[in-house]
Amino acid sequence: MEIAFGILVLALIILGFRNRKKEKKEWVKEERYEESGAWIDKRSGERGTYGSLDEEMEANRCYIAAQSKISAMAMATQSFCFAQHPDFHNLSDDKIKRHLAFCKSEAAGLFEQIEQLTKGKGISIIEAPLPHNEFRTALKKHILGLSYEHFPKLLDLEIEQIQKFDLAVEHLSKRLLEEIDRLKG
């Protein structure tokens, strides 16, 4: 009797392991299509798979994060100009909006340079250093402070690349101030 009971328990254990193995493969056989007919690479809760949906979501997340940083940098730069530049208060609302759009486009270019630098690629600057201008230097320091705050990896760069980045921000500051003068006149 004890031997029969032991064989029965052993048979149940083997049957359980066999069914467990089938259940692990069963989800692959199920249909995995969206309502639109597109194949679903990953379901919520599944671990260990990485599909095209994840890649799209990650790319979208990176794009939104980048746009957020660009907008924050542009808004902070324009706020600095508004607080410090004597002629900025005289601009109309339409000109201030155009200046903000210009700030965003310049911040996007700066963001691309920062991305290159943080990925280990160098940037090349062909412009020469500019003569000293107190307001441009203050704006440059403000932009550099924002850059290092949002991208602390910039501080780990080689000194030559930091100097090139500094020069690039100096020319960016010059373009931002020239835009204010252009809008004013």
C-alpha positions in Angstrom: 0.0 0.0 0.0 2.8 2.4 0.9 4.6 1.6 -2.3 1.4 2.3 -4.4 0.9 5.6 -2.5 4.5 6.6 -3.2 4.1 5.8 -6.9 0.9 7.8 -7.0 2.6 10.9 -5.4 5.6 10.5 -7.8 3.2 10.3 -10.8 1.4 13.5 -9.6 4.6 15.3 -9.2 5.7 14.3 -12.7 2.3 15.3 -14.1 2.5 18.7 -12.4 5.9 19.5 -13.8 4.8 18.4 -17.3 1.7 20.7 -17.1 3.8 23.5 -15.7 6.1 23.2 -18.7 3.1 23.3 -21.1 1.7 26.4 -19.4 4.9 28.3 -19.9 4.7 27.8 -23.7 0.9 28.3 -23.8 1.0 32.1 -23.9 3.1 32.0 -27.1 0.4 30.1 -28.9 -2.3 32.6 -28.0 -3.2 35.3 -30.5 -1.2 38.4 -29.8 -2.8 41.0 -32.1 -4.2 44.4 -31.4 -7.6 45.5 -32.6 -5.9 47.1 -35.6 -4.3 43.9 -36.6 -0.8 44.8 -35.5 1.3 42.2 -33.7 1.8 42.9 -30.0 5.4 42.3 -28.9 4.9 42.6 -25.2 2.0 42.5 -22.8 2.0 44.4 -19.5 3.4 42.2 -16.8 5.6 40.1 -19.1 9.2 40.2 -18.2 12.3 39.5 -20.2 11.0 40.6 -23.6 11.8 43.9 -25.3 9.7 44.7 -28.3 9.0 47.4 -30.8 6.4 48.9 -28.5 9.0 49.4 -25.8 11.4 51.0 -28.3 8.6 53.4 -29.5 7.7 54.3 -25.9 11.4 54.9 -25.0 12.0 57.0 -28.1 8.9 59.1 -27.3 10.0 59.5 -23.6 13.4 60.6 -24.7 11.9 63.1 -27.2 9.6 64.6 -24.6 12.4 64.8 -22.0 14.6 66.6 -24.6 11.8 69.0 -25.5 11.2 69.7 -21.9 14.9 70.6 -21.3 15.0 72.7 -24.4 11.9 74.7 -23.4 13.1 75.1 -19.8 16.5 76.4 -21.1 14.8 78.8 -23.5 12.3 80.1 -20.9 15.1 80.6 -18.3 17.3 82.4 -20.9 14.4 84.7 -21.9 13.6 85.4 -18.3 17.2 86.4 -17.7 17.1 88.7 -20.7 13.8 90.2 -19.5 15.3 90.8 -16.0 18.7 92.2 -17.2 18.4 93.7 -20.6 17.3 97.3 -20.5 15.5 97.3 -23.9 13.7 94.0 -23.5 10.8 95.6 -21.6 10.0 97.9 -24.6 9.3 94.9 -27.0 5.8 94.1 -27.9 4.2 90.8 -27.0 4.6 89.6 -30.6 8.3 90.4 -30.6 8.7 88.7 -27.2 7.1 85.6 -28.6 9.4 85.7 -31.7 12.4 86.0 -29.3 11.2 83.0 -27.3 10.9 81.0 -30.6 14.4 82.1 -31.4 15.6 81.1 -27.9 14.0 77.7 -28.4 15.7 77.1 -31.8 19.1 78.2 -30.3 18.5 76.0 -27.3 17.8 73.1 -29.6 21.1 73.6 -31.3 22.9 73.8 -28.0 21.1 70.6 -26.9 22.5 68.8 -30.0 26.0 69.9 -29.1 25.5 68.8 -25.5 24.3 65.4 -26.8 27.4 65.0 -28.9 29.6 65.9 -26.0 27.9 63.6 -23.6 28.2 60.7 -26.1 31.9 61.2 -26.3 32.0 63.0 -29.6 33.7 66.4 -29.8 32.4 69.6 -31.2 34.3 71.9 -33.5 34.1 75.6 -33.2 35.5 77.8 -35.9 34.6 81.1 -34.4 37.1 83.2 -32.6 36.7 84.4 -29.0 34.8 87.6 -28.7 35.9 90.8 -27.0 34.7 91.3 -23.4 31.1 92.4 -23.0 29.7 92.5 -19.5 26.0 91.6 -20.3 27.0 88.9 -22.8 29.4 87.3 -20.3 26.6 87.3 -17.7 24.2 85.7 -20.1 26.9 83.1 -21.0 27.4 82.3 -17.4 23.7 81.9 -16.9 23.4 79.5 -19.9 26.4 77.6 -18.8 25.0 77.2 -15.3 21.7 75.9 -16.7 23.6 73.5 -19.0 25.7 72.1 -16.2 22.7 71.8 -13.9 20.7 69.8 -16.5 23.7 67.9 -17.8 26.2 67.2 -15.1 28.1 64.9 -17.4 29.5 68.0 -19.1 31.7 68.5 -16.1 33.5 65.2 -16.8 34.7 66.3 -20.3 38.2 67.0 -21.3 39.3 70.6 -20.7 39.6 71.3 -24.4 36.0 70.3 -25.0 34.8 72.3 -22.1 36.6 75.3 -23.6 35.0 74.7 -27.0 31.6 74.4 -25.3 32.2 77.7 -23.4 33.1 79.4 -26.7 29.9 77.9 -28.4 27.8 79.3 -25.5 29.5 82.7 -25.8 28.5 82.9 -29.5 25.0 81.7 -28.6 24.8 84.6 -26.1 25.9 87.0 -28.8 23.2 85.7 -31.2 20.5 86.0 -28.5 21.5 89.6 -27.8 21.7 90.5 -31.5 18.2 89.1 -31.9 16.9 91.5 -29.2 18.6 94.4 -30.9 17.1 93.3 -34.3 13.6 93.1 -32.8 14.0 96.4 -31.0 15.0 98.3 -34.2 
